[in-house]
Amino acid sequence: MSVTPRIETPAAGDDLAGTSANARQELIAPVGRAPGATAEREQVVAEFSEFYRAEFRRLMALLVLEGLGPSSAGDVAQEAMAAAFRNWEAIEHPRAWVRKVALRLWMKQAATNRSQPVAEVPEPHQPEAPHQVEAEVGQRQDLVRLLARLPARQRQVIALNIDGYRAAEIADILQIDAASVRSNLRHARQALRKALQEQEQEQEQEQESSAE
């Protein structure tokens, strides 16, 4: 008998760290043991469960940076994780695989009903050596608003870069060439620098006005 995931809702009062909307995530909790389940299958379930716990919120954070609201990001992340569970034994690189699936789901959704960017975002995994532009953004809420100004492709690549991926890896996830990724990263960073400078100038002007 095959083992299938069941959907469980968190207990009342649980909230998603970093979101003011108290976004709730529905956890895909693989059944731990089923009649006739083999030891190999139980190992698959255990491996996927560990992956799910480590990656669900990171995946959701990436999707929010791409422009989804927390609720929609949770739905898309859950659907991608369910697909990963169904195909787990055939997946070689699950982190990249689930992001590729999630972004495809998001782009399909965006083609008919584009979500509005949100002001707050759950804390994603920080890359070990973030680019200077990302490091300069003190508040992740500001980052979401700044990314909303970018063209869609630039926003895709910079969000994946913030998630810890290099140009070649982003190219594989988005199925575009690495040169295009590097070009979009460069233009996105330039745009973010300009936006940050404008933001700082506006803040200085506001401070000067309030001091008068």
TAHU-V396985 format. One record per backbone hydrogen bond with DSSP energy under -1.0 kcal/mol. CO is the residue of the C=O (numbers start at 0). NH is the residue of the N-H. Records with the same first field share a line. If there is no record, write none. Layout:
CO = NH  NH
This chain:
5 = 28
7 = 26
10 = 13
15 = 18
18 = 21
26 = 7
28 = 5
33 = 36
37 = 41
38 = 42
39 = 43
40 = 44
41 = 45
42 = 46
43 = 47
44 = 48
45 = 49
46 = 50
47 = 51
48 = 52
49 = 53
50 = 54
51 = 55
54 = 58
55 = 59
56 = 60
57 = 61
58 = 62
59 = 63
60 = 64
61 = 65
62 = 67
63 = 66
68 = 72
69 = 73
70 = 74
71 = 75
72 = 76
73 = 77
74 = 78
75 = 79
76 = 80
77 = 81
78 = 82
79 = 83
80 = 84
81 = 85
82 = 86
86 = 89
87 = 90
92 = 96
93 = 97
94 = 98
95 = 99
96 = 100
97 = 101
98 = 102
99 = 103
100 = 104
101 = 105
102 = 106
103 = 107
104 = 108
105 = 109
106 = 110
108 = 111  112
130 = 134
131 = 135
135 = 137
138 = 142
139 = 143
140 = 144
141 = 145
142 = 146
143 = 147
145 = 148
146 = 149
150 = 154
151 = 155
152 = 156
153 = 157
154 = 158
155 = 159
156 = 160
157 = 161
158 = 162
159 = 164
160 = 163
165 = 169
166 = 170
167 = 171
168 = 172
169 = 173
170 = 174  175
176 = 180
177 = 181
178 = 182
179 = 183
180 = 184
181 = 185
182 = 186
183 = 187
184 = 188
185 = 189
186 = 190
187 = 191
188 = 192
189 = 193
190 = 194
191 = 195
192 = 196
193 = 197
194 = 198
195 = 199
196 = 200
197 = 201
198 = 202
199 = 203
200 = 204
201 = 205
202 = 206
203 = 207
204 = 208
205 = 209
206 = 210
